[in-house]
Amino acid sequence: MRDFEDGLAEAVGWVVIEAGRAESTAGELLMLYRPVEVTAAVRDWHSSGSALTRALRKSAAERVNVELDALADRLEQATEGRNDVMHGEWIHVPGVASVTFRRALPKAAPAGGYVGRHWTLERLQRLAGEYRAIERGFSDLVSEFMGLSGPDVTTT
């Protein structure tokens, strides 16, 4: 397929799927944490990338939630890779890896410059796995908020 290595499209797809799941669960958590501010919560629920990270950090600060703040850090780091994967122009370099090129934001490179990153199947799989772990963290916080898990929950 256009000279890309086998499995590239599937690995990119898993990054997209897992990133979407993580962002959706993070948005669900924000809705639970901010029910009174419905307009802001709905806006935040539909956010992604840096806007979602900012909303999570605000909520973490309001609740003094170290775990949520740490998840926001991980999401922010993963988002940089996600942006390259989803918005970059893919070019295959035989024997090396596939590369994405994206117009750089002014803070990352000179105006009009491009940022290039090498992507291997293993690196894409690690990014998808990181998003899967981040989503589990957000899901655990949702369950804890709803009283479905945590130190006070007993099972029979």
Secondary structure, DSSP 4 states (H G I P E B T S, - for coil): -TTPPTTHHHHHHHHHHHHHHHHHHHHHHHHHH-SS-HHHHHHHHT--HHHHHHHHHHHHHHHT-HHHHHHHHHHHHHHHHHHHHHHSEEEEETTTEEEEEEEPPTTTSSTT-EEEEEE-HHHHHHHHHHHHHHHHHHHHHHHHHTTSSSTT----
